[in-house]
Amino acid sequence: MTKVLVTGGAGFIGSHLVDRFLQEGFEVRVLDSLDPKVHPFGRPAYVPPTVEFIEGSVTDREVLAHALKGVDVVSHQAAYQDYMPDFSRFLNVNAVGTALIYELIVQERLPVKKVIVASSQAVYGEGQYDCTAHGFLLPTPRSQSQLTERRWEVLCPRCTHPARPRLLQEEHTNPYNQYAVSKLAQEKTALGLGWIHGIPTVALRYSVTQGPRQSLFNHYSGVCRIFVSGALAGNPLIIYEDGQQTRDFVHIEDVVNANMLVLQQDAADAQAFNVGSGRATSVLEYARLVREKTGTEVEFRIPAEYRTGDNRHSVSSISKLQALGWCPTHSLSDILDDFLMWVEQSGGIPEKVQDAYSNMKQAGVVLAAG
Ligand SMILES: NC(=O)c1ccc[n+]([C@@H]2O[C@H](COP(=O)([O-])OP(=O)(O)OC[C@H]3O[C@@H](n4cnc5c(N)ncnc54)[C@H](O)[C@@H]3O)[C@@H](O)[C@H]2O)c1
């Protein structure tokens, strides 16, 4: 029987992978630190009791060495994700933790046959754009002064006219914030060391993944939780910038299918792939759908505020993974239906989480334009 280690296996994506691996006849071991920001009540009930569970961190050499023993496949999902300014922790957990996996595989000569690492669309930073006059550009994040003037679109640095976003292609990464930099460092570490030491490795750059078991506590879990909790509580939905910024939402089942596909296909080795929908949804469109699905009449508030480090448009091209035979099967409507069902099963979104907005304002993460 093939044995797989799922790091972060108590989390949203990791736990769905655990279920699929079990269904497919794998023997599963989980390593998860049960980060209290994600799991304030400890080990979640959805982690099957039959699974071998190691509570500990991927940054702990001894614990990780124990977790890697006898394993054929590593599905590395554990990560630190937040918007808060504890910069070093991102690199420590996400990049150093990944390096430690390879260090142990190489030093202990472990017979690991494949490693799949969870990367992120965040590695593209502000994205990939075209200026009508000056062609292709990889922009820096929009400056505070630009945002203060409510000039929300990405501007060409040469002519300062708004540039047009492209679908994000795998070859152009350009991260800036602490999470994005740590995810690219993680992926480069994995693909580089995997290549040099002959350990088949694939990096999957997930877009905004949604579905049941998404943490209702973690501030990072973003727009879906924030809008749904606002709508259900009858509070206005606060929309950053002008609401025309676009995102790419993908269903958890499609993400799990992508993992299973690259596990089986050697042709995927030593590469990074986008896993998204290939479809742009504006934040305003998303808010409208939340209002419709929750059957509420809440107002939208657009106070010309922005979140530092946010990108304007982030929609991935999915043609590279499609060429290997993967295709997303869920619509945005399915995604929201499943998330709402999960919120209902969980007894609603915890009240104290609803002030993520004021927390971020206090921490200087959300700022007002002029
Ligand atoms: N959910 C998304 O939209 C999304 C998008 C892009 C990339 N990703 C990546 O996918 C992976 C899974 O994300 P998720 O949404 O399931 O997050 P999650 O927070 O639900 O799960 C992460 C799990 O990792 C565990 N963890 C955190 N630090 C750890 C450590 N030091 N050692 C061991 N375990 C640790 C947490 O306790 C949690 O159970 C992450 O690598 C993330 O960067 C997620």
The ligand as a Gaussian input file, in Angstrom:
#p B3LYP/6-31G(d) Opt

LIG

0 1
 N       -7.188000      28.210000       0.438000
 C       -6.723000      28.916000      -0.571000
 O       -7.471000      29.699000      -1.198000
 C       -5.285000      28.794000      -0.998000
 C       -4.863000      29.525000      -2.129000
 C       -3.547000      29.416000      -2.533000
 C       -2.676000      28.574000      -1.860000
 N       -3.103000      27.890000      -0.768000
 C       -2.135000      27.009000      -0.100000
 O       -2.762000      25.755000       0.128000
 C       -2.285000      25.178000       1.354000
 C       -3.446000      24.777000       2.231000
 O       -4.210000      25.942000       2.526000
 P       -5.600000      25.866000       3.279000
 O       -6.499000      26.856000       2.666000
 O       -6.030000      24.454000       3.433000
 O       -5.183000      26.449000       4.701000
 P       -5.606000      26.000000       6.168000
 O       -5.155000      27.100000       7.060000
 O       -7.020000      25.566000       6.219000
 O       -4.700000      24.719000       6.405000
 C       -3.339000      24.805000       6.682000
 C       -3.042000      23.762000       7.742000
 O       -1.638000      23.824000       8.027000
 C       -1.471000      23.739000       9.421000
 N       -0.195000      24.383000       9.749000
 C        0.095000      25.713000       9.807000
 N        1.377000      25.872000      10.141000
 C        1.910000      24.629000      10.277000
 C        3.191000      24.147000      10.623000
 N        4.198000      24.985000      10.920000
 N        3.401000      22.810000      10.660000
 C        2.380000      21.947000      10.398000
 N        1.129000      22.348000      10.096000
 C        0.904000      23.671000      10.030000
 C       -2.658000      24.460000      10.028000
 O       -2.897000      24.043000      11.365000
 C       -3.763000      24.036000       9.062000
 O       -4.406000      22.866000       9.506000
 C       -1.349000      26.207000       1.948000
 O       -0.030000      25.846000       1.609000
 C       -1.715000      27.500000       1.259000
 O       -0.610000      28.395000       1.195000
 C       -4.383000      27.980000      -0.321000

